[in-house]
Structure formats: C-alpha cells, structure tokens
C-alpha cells in the first residue's frame, strides 16, 4: 500500500481498512487526494490527505474552487477527530 494511503487509514480508521467515505460527496472513496500536490511541495501528512471518490478526485484536479471546498471539509473532519 502506498505510504499516504497508510497514513490516512491509520489516522481515521485505527489501521483497519474499512469502508471509507468520500469527503466531498459521501459516496465510497477510492482515492486519497493530496490537497496540495507533492509537485507543489505538499506532504504525505494527514492535514494534506483527503479521501475522495473518482468523480470528486477528477473535480479537485480540474477546479481550484472544488479543491478549496475539499480543504475546508477536510479541516472540519480533522477538528472533529480531536
């Protein structure tokens, strides 16, 4: 498993891979999206990793506004985890 997927699963699912919900639309997630891409200096830290379905992943790469929406949703998810 790719490192950033492990980071996400370990943080939100206590190391157990279970059904993961898309943070954008609440369907089943299939990808872990880097909110700031690694090519732009984004990290594999949980603050930069968001679970998304394929449709939301595509939208995040096509739309700065949608990626910003995901950043806000992810920030809220992190706050509820504390």
N, C-alpha and C positions, 0 to 999 in steps of 0.2 A: 504494500500500500504506500502511496506517495506520502511524504512527510507532512504536508499541510493538511491532508485528509485525516491523518492520525491526530494531529493537534486538535482539529475541530471535534472529532469523535471523542477523544479523551476528555476534552473540556466540557462538552454538553451532554455526553452520554456515558460518562464514567468508564470509558474504554470498551463499552459494549456497542457494537454496531446494531442499531435497531432502525426502525422506520424514521427517516429524517425528513422534517418538514421544510419546504421552500420558504425562505424568509420574505419572499416577495409576494407570493400568491397563495401559500399554504397547501399546495399540492405536494406530491412526493418529490424530494430533492434528488438530483442525480449528480450534481457537481458541487465542488467547493470553489467559490469565486474569490479571487484576490480583489478587494475593493480598490486598492492602489496596486496596479500591476507590478510585478517584480522588475520589469524592464524600466519602470519609473521610480524604483527604489522601495517598492512595497515589500513587506516582510511576510514570513510564514507565521507570524504571531496571531493569536486569536482575534485581536482587535481588527485585523485586516482580512479575516476569513469569513465568508458568508455562504451558507448552504442555499442553493438555488436549483430550480428545475431547468431543463434545457431552454425553454422559452424565455424565462427570466434571465438566464445567463446570456443568451443572444441579445436581449434588450439592453442589458447592462453594458455590453460592449458597443452597442450602436448608439446609445443615448447617455450623455453626461447627466442629464436630469434624472433618468431612471437609476443610474449608478449612485447618484446622490441620495435618492429615495432609499435605496438598499443600505447605504451607510447609516442613515438615520434609524431605519428599522433594526439594523444590527446593533447599533449603540443602545437602543432601548432593550434589546434582548440581553445584552451584556449587563445592563443595570439591574434587570430582574433576576439575574443569576447570582448576584452578590448577596 
